[in-house]
Amino acid sequence: MSYFVHESSYIDVGVKIGAGTKIWHFSHIQKGSQIGENCSLGQNVNISNNVIIGNGVKIQNNVSVYEGVELEDYVFCGPSMVFTNDLTPRSKYPKGTEGYKRTLVKFGASIGANATIVCGNTIGRWAMIGSGAVVTNDVPDHALMVGVPARQTGWMCECGMILKAELHWHCNECGKSYNLYDGNLIENSN
């Protein structure tokens, strides 16, 4: 195998796992799931049926990625964060696959420990969801979201630092600069 699975974990038939991926203790990867290359899935992670996970994704301990959720490349899911896939669940009246709402977490986004992502929303590229936040709406690229319900309190650099507003949005750590156009943060090319 070109990937590692701890002996205490279960991988169903029909799962695709990329080279260099590591799946740690007591995890379950369900049928039809696709996990990219060089991912790290911590202890007690559940990947439900037909979930798509990109390359370089890190999923920390005690996270369930439910059917209807897609994680693009380099997404970070902090410990015990929560995804949902049904806005109005009833045990007696399950909706099944057709009733699940889609959630997309775009390239490079990070979700903090114990945050909750309510289904049917998109988390933008390089967005940062603070620990314990509850996301109930779409999140713009590079947005810093905190609180219950989550609200935007700033902008994040691709490198993970909070941007400071000067003549434009500037990162004191890596030197990248950004401008705000129609509510969207765009990296300067020079």
NORWO-V966443 format. One record per backbone hydrogen bond with DSSP energy under -0.5 kcal/mol. CO is the residue of the C=O (numbers start at 1). NH is the residue of the N-H. If there is no record, write none. Layout:
co->CO nh->NH
co->CO nh->NH
This chain:
co->2 nh->20
co->4 nh->23
co->6 nh->9
co->10 nh->12
co->10 nh->29
co->12 nh->15
co->14 nh->32
co->16 nh->35
co->18 nh->21
co->19 nh->38
co->21 nh->4
co->22 nh->24
co->22 nh->41
co->23 nh->6
co->24 nh->27
co->25 nh->44
co->27 nh->10
co->28 nh->30
co->28 nh->47
co->29 nh->12
co->30 nh->33
co->31 nh->50
co->33 nh->16
co->34 nh->53
co->35 nh->18
co->36 nh->18
co->36 nh->39
co->37 nh->56
co->39 nh->22
co->40 nh->42
co->40 nh->59
co->41 nh->24
co->42 nh->45
co->43 nh->62
co->45 nh->28
co->46 nh->48
co->46 nh->65
co->47 nh->30
co->48 nh->51
co->51 nh->34
co->51 nh->53
co->52 nh->71
co->53 nh->36
co->54 nh->36
co->54 nh->57
co->55 nh->74
co->57 nh->40
co->57 nh->59
co->58 nh->60
co->58 nh->77
co->59 nh->42
co->61 nh->80
co->63 nh->46
co->64 nh->66
co->64 nh->83
co->65 nh->48
co->66 nh->69
co->68 nh->103
co->69 nh->52
co->70 nh->72
co->70 nh->105
co->71 nh->54
co->72 nh->75
co->73 nh->108
co->75 nh->58
co->76 nh->78
co->76 nh->111
co->77 nh->60
co->78 nh->81
co->79 nh->114
co->82 nh->117
co->85 nh->101
co->86 nh->89
co->96 nh->99
co->96 nh->100
co->97 nh->100
co->103 nh->70
co->104 nh->106
co->104 nh->123
co->105 nh->72
co->106 nh->109
co->107 nh->126
co->109 nh->76
co->110 nh->129
co->111 nh->78
co->112 nh->115
co->113 nh->132
co->115 nh->82
co->116 nh->118
co->116 nh->135
co->117 nh->84
co->118 nh->121
co->121 nh->104
co->122 nh->124
co->122 nh->139
co->123 nh->106
co->124 nh->127
co->125 nh->142
co->127 nh->110
co->128 nh->130
co->128 nh->145
co->129 nh->112
co->130 nh->133
co->133 nh->116
co->133 nh->135
co->134 nh->136
co->134 nh->149
co->134 nh->150
co->135 nh->118
co->139 nh->124
co->140 nh->143
co->142 nh->156
co->143 nh->128
co->143 nh->145
co->144 nh->153
co->144 nh->154
co->145 nh->130
co->146 nh->151
co->147 nh->134
co->151 nh->146
co->154 nh->144
co->155 nh->163
co->157 nh->160
co->161 nh->157
co->164 nh->166
co->164 nh->170
co->168 nh->166
co->168 nh->170
co->169 nh->178
co->170 nh->164
co->170 nh->172
co->171 nh->175
co->176 nh->171
co->177 nh->188
co->178 nh->169
co->179 nh->181
co->179 nh->186
co->181 nh->184
co->184 nh->181
co->184 nh->186
co->186 nh->179
